């Protein structure tokens, strides 16, 4: 892999961030809503409103506000949240730990369960089991995760008392307790995703089984296991990795409904609050964060492609 | 080397007897291979000839016990050195495939694993079947590549198949197939996808294999020019059946079955440049809608009243020359 390739990709990542940030900026210029009026109410004293606007800088023209914001971001300052009156950077950082631990746990479960299951279902495919497998996968994909969350709370939280029913325990308060606090939400997120990844893994494997090189491998006198793990698996990995990258990008930026169900102070809830309060600096900061992660995972998927498949040139 | 079977008590290297491989549902099967018999002696090259769809490739895959999904061997015997293969379990079969018989396929572009280096793909066979260490296998792989004509085999070991041409890939396939010194090599249209000049190189390589290593070759092809240059004996197939079987020289000089005669009339020759090509009229019958009686009768210029009655038997008309045609009942005519 050449360093010019990496530089070019990082440059394109920066461009994407800039375009998305500008688009969000302009979008909130067009849609109605004002952070000051939201805070003070529609019947507020006009002089108070004007003073507050001046203090927050929302009375400045668009170009000036944009320039201020960009200058801040370049020096590492994402501005101050209007709603919380705290620096946007530290506000996001507080929540990242919550969303990231849920995401990592969920994705670990997805990878560890879905990929072996997908492989097994592809290898042990039979005519009579086909409709059952398809149905179970369909159901798994269709289950809403909030419903799963509620069931998990009532069974494992309330009835069995194995896990807390909600809330987040930070790392500092003990690793075990912290992991326990995000286990149920991670499972609720993971199950529908497992169904998706099982389907992709299985279909991709089955697709590869009909390829000529598989027949060659069998003609060389290898048992099924060797053919599956040494030959088919790598060839089947590419579409699965693409899906995993997309899923991870989505999960890592927080899941609003699951955070709501489990009362987790994650990024999803922060974003909802920021948008309804028209908290522009916070919205901008969150959008930057989300865009960064999604493009980062795209980059990682592309790099993984190159590592797995020598035919994929990085140009 | 003669095409006639040697009268020794030792069993033939390969004996296929009444092999039937069918596809599709049991109540309406597609009889791709419908009772094929032939034998192959050590060091001999036998060509299996016929139009596409005649069942020659399925015969090859049936011998390897690699019938594609949807197909199954419903009857007959495949004996390798006297040992019945059809009833062997999967594990026993993996010890025979690659080790005692190997296969080269028609599509060199897709028959190699695109994500493994050439070296890995050869070495994994040596390690599995011959128990070589990683280092030994690498060294032997380079030797094998040199044997199939690569000038710098060491460098090729680390290459991926997509960097190689079709001819190079087919040579890699041959190096791989002969890596464990098999007694039988099944080559399914090994030159069809290649340029004419490259075809000649590949055929030369296969010929060298029989001469040097005493490997027997079952050459599956539709190309009669290839057959005349390579094979000791020819088996002609039509619609799932053997219609004629003879030593190569005999078949080319005295073809008895009207279908064989038709096939030979389709071949161009420089010495007969003025002669018109005579295509066989009609098309191959669909294997699920076979005519009753002789399957070639509807297309046959010499068909007569008896032909549609029943499938004619395969009869020996002279030493090593068999034909399935009512024009030659029991070799009397």
Interface residues (C-beta under 8 A of the other chain):
Chain A: X210 X211 X212 X213 X215 X216 X217 X218 X219 X220 X221 X222 X223 X224 X226 X230 X231 X234 X235 X308 X309 X310 X311
Chain B: X64 X66 X68 X69 X90 X91 X94 X95 X96 X97 X98 X99 X102 X103 X105 X107 X110 X111 X112 X113 X114 X115 X116 X124 X125 X128 X129 X160 X162 X173 X176
